[in-house]
Amino acid sequence: MNTKHELLRRLQQIVSEQLGVQEHEISEKSTWHELGADSLDRLETSRILEEAFDVDIPHQVGEQLNTVGETVDHILSAMESGKDISNIRIETAITNQQWAEVLEIRNEIFTNEYGFSVKPLPAPGKTGVWHFLARDDDHAIGTLSVVDTTEDRQLHQQYRLKFEKSERVARYAQLAILKPYRKCGIFEMLIENAQNTVVRPNEFTVGWLLYPAGQARSCRLTQSLGFNVQMPLLTTEFGSCYALTRRESNLSQIGWTERTSHIVEASVI
């Protein structure tokens, strides 16, 4: 998504879903007032647009964006000034030091930032669990784990997930990225590296994860990475969420290094 027209089209879809306005009624000249958005609607819409386009829309900036066109221009500008991630690499966390870094990142984000009480996953070495670290030079800046839940029928029932007995099932778990790096494509790098190094080689057929309900339908996972929202709405340790699933066996292998180069150049996913 690297043209103004494409961005406007995507924004129209999001705004239509969020405000209940027909897409053809939304143009660059449309004001948020004309679209029926009050201050709370605009705040929520800004949050969803941040997630959908990997940009920041500070509250004080969002208040000054009076039209759809002004909002599109701001998003384009923010995309063009994305963070350089050319030094970032993904590594498998297997040592005690790497595991300590994984736990530190998750504690900072889940506990300190969001106030969640999250049970740690098994440490490296446990069969059926893999951990990944994103690193900017020597600094750990993000983490993701993959857990084989094929035999965990109780967990699947808890989240209203239905899989065939013959299917191998992998959960993408406890994705956590430090705030300065959240709009840079690290998210995709972790997901795609996990797919290429664990999910495909181990012949998992389905992948799933939990995602905040308010962003599930407009997030990068559902818009770009092949995940689908599963009903119903769930109450989880991460708040209100939907389970997202995708058929891993239907995806071609992803060259994440090549994709990363595209992210750096265009500052988009």
C-alpha angles and dihedrals in degrees: 000000000000106000131077091236093055092046092049090050092053092045090052090055093050095045092047091054093043099045102026094241122140112254093234089059092060116085136158089263094052113115120217088239091056089051090055098248117152123195094276092048090052092049092051092044091052090052092051092046090051090056095042096049102029094239138119120245105183114210093245090051094046091054089060095051100092101168138042089244092055089050092051091050091051092050092049091050092049091050092053092054096053123148118270108248098175091117096050119109134178119229136179111251108228106137130078090246093053091047090052089054091050091052092045093054093047093047091050093051107030099035107025100032103033103020095233123153102220126179111231117245120240114286123253113292096047112124114249097020127098128181130201134195128201111211132192102204101306097341121097107224107164145014142195134178132203118210126191103230096167094121097034098099091158091060091048091051091048090059095037093246121154121199133167115257090239094056125099109222129203127189121210099216141191099355106188128174127179112251100250089057101045098099097047108082096263087123092062094041091058095044094046095044089052090051094049098043103034116008100050098036090051091047098238109174099195133035126193143173143168119258133183108271098228093059103032099098096046101036126113091253094063097032100044114006103054102253122143129209114245123206142261117056109250134212106218143160085272095053124252109356145162123221111240120204137181136184102247092186090063095055124092116229111279121227096214095180090059091045091050090056088055091050092052092049099045102023089226135098 
